Amino acid sequence: MLTHGSLFSGIGGFDLGFERAGIKTLWQVENDPYAAAVLEKHWPNVKRYGDIKAIEWEAVEVPDIVSGGFPCQDLSGGHPKGRGLSGARSGLFYEYIKAINGIKPTWFVVENVLGFKRKNAGREFGQALIALDATLYNVAGRDIDARYFGVAQQRPRTFLVGNSRSAAAAAEVLFKRSGDKRIDKTRRAAPLAVCITARGPGSLDDRETYIVEADGIRRLTPLETERAMGFPDNWTEGLSDTRRYKTLGNAIVPQIAEWLGRRIIDFDLAR
């Protein structure tokens, strides 16, 4: 069984998806008390760390895979004044680099918004690749949209996969055909005609999902949103609706994490 260390865990989207693939989570890193409470509920026996800046990585148990979607606020198109990787929030990407250098796992998976590549005409993405290249890992990147994994929502994200051993490994995990005719269509596209994601300024929160009904637009409840994103019922039960929406809006879609986890396992088994 491969093992997993979870950075910027949120409510455990990566952790849940990897667990479904058959990968065991050894530890989690999450500084937000609300998200940490959700992790405690679902992984009571997994070690948790708080402030990522305070961790001595050389003393942390080494997993096969490290994953994490670092904060997007300074990269997101919804925050045009964000400072990119020099910002206080998205700049935590460099703490991810420290973790990789300190732990030296076989694999890592990084996730962030598409603005990661577009901010300042791609300068931020270039800086990230330079930093990752310095770790001596082989890295491949791909945009993956959750709507091809059963989520009734356009939710494209940039994923980077790194491997310490093989130049082909990362690219093979992200790009090699899996029997389907379309890689980024590895699942039948969800019915986007009935669900939308609000974009740009206005009265709708762009982290929430809305369903189009005959008499107008209705915001999905937290439970409906959890189901749409692939979490079990009441995954974030106990939090206020506002907190549930926020944590779900920041979450990784578990179906994509499961798909990536299975492809990593398949590559390792084929060696």
Residue, then its C-alpha position, 0 to 999 in steps of 0.5 A: m500500500l502506498t502512503h500519503g502526506s497531505l499539505f494544505s489539507g482543507i477538508g480532505g479532498f485529496d485524502l479522501g480520493f487517495e483513500r478510495a484509490g487504496i492509498k493510506t494517509l499518514w499525516q495532514v497539515e491544516n492551519d484552519p480550525y474549522a477545516a481541521a475539525v472536519l479532518e479530525k472527524h473523519w481521520p481521528n487516528v491520523k497525525r495532524y500538524g498546524d502551521i506549515k512554517a513550524i514543521e521540521w520536515e526531517a523529523v516527519e514520517v516519509p510517505d510515498i506521495v505528498s499532495g496539496g493545493f496551496p492557497c490560491q488567493d494571490l493567484s486567482g482571477g477573483h483577486p486581481k490585486g493578488r501578489g502571486l507567489s510573492g503574496a502572503r497566502s499563495g507564497l506558501f507554495y515555497e513551504y511546499i518546496k521546503a516540505i518536498n526537499g525535507i521529506k523527499p517522497t517518491w511522488f508529489v501532486v500540486e493543485n491550484v487554479l488556472g490563474f497559477k499559469r495566467k498570473n502576470a502572463g505566466r511568470e508565476f507558473g514559470q517561477a514555480l517550475i523553476a523552484l520545482d526543477a531545483t528539487l530534481y524531480n521530473v515534473a509534468g502539468r495538466d489542466i483537469d476539469a472536474r466536470y469530466f469526473g461527475v461534478a455538475q460544475q465547470r471546475p478546471r484546475t492545474f495539476l502538477v505531478g512530480n516523480s523522483r525516479s523516472a523522467a517518464a513517470a509524471a507525464e505517463v500518470l497525467f497523459k497516458r491513455s487509460g483505455d478511454k478515447r479522451i484523457d480529460k474526458t475520462r468520465r462522461a461530462a456532467p450535465l452542465a446545462v442544469c448547474i452553473t458556477a457564478r463568475g465575476p462580481g455580483s450577488l452570487d458567490d463564485r465559490e458556490t454552485y447554483i442550479v437552474e430551475a424553471d422559476g430561476i436560479r437556486r443555490l445548492t444547499p451545503l449537503e447538495t454541494e457535498r454530494a455534487m462534489g463527491f463527498p459523502d453526506n454531511w461531510t462538513e456537518g456541524l459547521s455553519d452554512t457559511r463555513r461549509y460553503k467556504t470549505l467546499g469552495n476551497a476543496i479538491v474534488p475527490q474524484i480527481a484525486e482518486w483518478l490520480g491516485r489509481r494512475i500512480i498505483d498503476f504506474d508503480l505496479a507496472r514497473 
